[in-house]
Amino acid sequence: MSEITTDVVKHVANLARIDIQSEEKAEEFTKELDAIVDYAKQLDELQLSETEPMFHALDLTNVMREDEASEPLSQDEALSNSKSTEDGQFKVPKML
């Protein structure tokens, strides 16, 4: 067993707002959490000194297009698909 105790389980349950009433449940959760922590500790045994760090599991490259400057839309073009305009501006419903 590791450093997981029933006191630790009760503390974590309290932080998560989980009500553990019986000692049996606390013991059961202690065993389960301890098994999870022991399983995770197996990662410490891996030899990773020759492994190159990764940022992502897939070798992806930037798939976005180049940002190229172009002529901006004219005011008429920008407003052409709007439902409602007034005095050369978008007209929207009042929010307040």
Number of C-alpha atoms within 10 A of each C-alpha: 10 10 9 17 17 17 12 13 20 20 13 12 15 12 10 9 9 11 10 14 9 8 11 10 12 19 16 13 19 20 18 13 16 18 15 11 15 15 10 10 11 9 10 8 7 8 8 10 7 6 7 6 8 8 7 7 6 7 7 8 6 6 6 6 6 7 6 5 6 6 5 8 9 9 10 10 10 13 16 11 9 12 9 12 13 9 6 10 13 12 12 11 6 5 4 3
